[in-house]
Amino acid sequence: QEFLDAQRDKRAVEQARAGAGTMPPRDLTLEAVAGILAGDVRVNLHCYRAGDIAAVLSVAKEFGFRIGAIHHATEAYKIPGLLREAGTCAAVWADWWGFKVEAQDAIRAEAPLLERAGVCVMMHSDSANDGQRLNIAAAKAAAAGLRVGIETPPETMIKWTTSNPAKLLGLEKRIGTLAPGFEADI
């Protein structure tokens, strides 16, 4: 409903600016949602289950905006085609699961499975301590992938913690890659 209201509000504002109506009262929530619809506001979503992820991707498709990443995404491995088609990344854990119902179906090899399916992957953590060691999380995920027959090159594991997140944030021309002119802390 918010997306429909934002579309209506945007049209009313445009008509008022063109002299074909009165300016509606300012609504900051609708302005923010209109920013999503216009692509000016980057969308990152916290979601676990495949059915819920599919539902939000469907809403994004219906309203013509992109979800940059689904964070947590413990069941993203079940719907890689939807993520790939939407251009949506999966920000996943290497080994957090089972701590609540939404995380019951998580698997350790999710990152390599998604990568093999052509999905943008990045490692995720809700912990400040683990967030400093995402390279270890990437290695754990790659090791789990190897156990199910998926070999993940080191360059791919590094991409999960560097260039993919930089691209998601729109900072890929400044950080995320070791290259002349880029900022780095190595």
PyMOL commands that set and color helices and strands:
alter all, ss='L'
color gray80, all
select helices_A, chain A and resi 2-17+28-38+50-63+76-78+80-86+101-103+110-116+128-131+134-147+154-161+163-168
alter helices_A, ss='H'
color red, helices_A
select strands_A, chain A and resi 43-47+67-72+89-92+121-123
alter strands_A, ss='S'
color yellow, strands_A
deselect
rebuild
show_as cartoon
